[in-house]
Amino acid sequence: MIAFIDTYRDQFGVEAICRVLQTADCGFLTSRGYRAAKSRPASTRAVRDRMLIEDMQRIHAENYSVYGYRKMHHAMRRAGWDIGRDQTARLMKTAGLHGVRRGRTPMTTTRAESPDGRPDLVKREFAAAGPNRLWVADIT
């Protein structure tokens, strides 16, 4: 909410944005609350998260950017951080870090390089005049 107000404050003004957001039932912030939120210092969690993300990015780069959250959790614990697995996943998502999956993606279909040159002997008419006159098979 605060980032949204920061983006549009020069265009519309803080008070007008807060007034409109309150009428839309999604605004919980008054102009006074916005200014208080901007002046208050960062929380302990936010400060620690910034430190963890910096170290996490360094460890991720040292390991060729292939670690997922499980291996990153173990690497952070070895580095001396007391951090949980879910917290590691949350911070990796925030920092835009992700692991690399092993193996290849399966190739299920290969397109033909040239158009189908086989003749259409039925001429797309699949109704037979009698039994054993027309045999059609579908291998898809």
N, C-alpha and C positions, 0 to 999 in steps of 0.2 A: 504494500500500500504506500509506503514511504517513497519507494523508488518511483512509483507512478506519479506521485505528487511532485517529486523532484524533476521529473521529465517535463511536466506540463505547467509548472508554477509560473514560469515567465510568460506563458501564453494566456493563462486564465486567472492566475492568482490562487493562493492557498485557500483563502476563505471560500471562494466560489466552488472550488473543487470539493472541499469537505462538505459544503452544503448540498451539492448534487449527490455525492456518494451517500450521505445520510438518508436522502429521500429514496434512494435506490435499494435500501435495506441491506446493503453490503458494507456501508461505511460505519466504522466504529470509532473513527478518528475525528477529533475536532481540530481546528487550527491551533488551539492551545496545546492539545495533545501531540500534534505534529511537531511543534517547536520544542516541546519537552523531550520527545523521542530523539530529535536531532541533536540536542545538547547533552543528553546523558551519555556517559562513557560506554564503551563496548563491554558486553558481559564477559565473565570469566570463561564461559564455554566458547564464545566467539573468538576470544584471544587464543585459547588453547587449540581450537580448530585451525586457526591460521598457522600456528606453529606446526601442528601435525601435518597439515597439507603441504607445507614447504618441505618437511622431511620426507613425506610420502612421495612427492614428486621426484626428489633426489634419488631415493631408493628405487623407485620405478624405472628411472632413466638408467641407473647403474645396472639393472637387471634386464637390459635390452627391451624395456617396455612390454614385457610379456606376462608379468605377474597379475593374477586375478586377486580377488579380495581375500581368498583363503591363504595363499602364499604371502600376500602382502601383510596379512595379519601376523603371520609367523615372523616375517622379516622385521616388522615394527617392534614386536616383542623382543627379538634378538637385539635390536638397536636400543632397547632400554625403555620404551614407551609402554605404559600400562594402558592398553587399549583393547576394546572388545571387538569381536568379529563383525557384529552388525554396525558398530560405529565405523569400522574400517570401510565397510561397504558404502555407508552413507557419505563419508568423506571422499572416497574415490569417485562416487557419482557426482558430488559437488565439484570436484577438481577436474572432471572429465577424463579420468583415468579408467582404463579397462584392460582386462587380460586378453590373451590370444588363445583361441581354441585350436586344439591339435587336429590333424587330419585334413582331408580335403572335403569340399562340398561335393556331394554326389551329382553326377551328370546323368539325368534321366532320359533326355531326348537329344538326339543329334539330327539337325536339319540336313536335308539333302542339298548338295551343292548345285545340282541341275534339276530342272523340272522332270516330273515323272514321264518317261518315254514309253511306257507299256501301253499297248492298245486297249481301248475300252470295247470289248467284244459284245457287251450287253447293250451298249448305247444308252445306259442309265435307265433302262426299262426293266424293272425287277419282277414283273408279273409274267408268269409262265403260262403257256397254253395248256399244258398238261403235266403229269408227273414225269420226272426224269428228263425234262426238256431244257431246264435252265438250272444250273448249279451256281450259287453265289456264296462266297465266304468272306467273312470280315475278321481280320486278325488284329484289329485294334482292341 
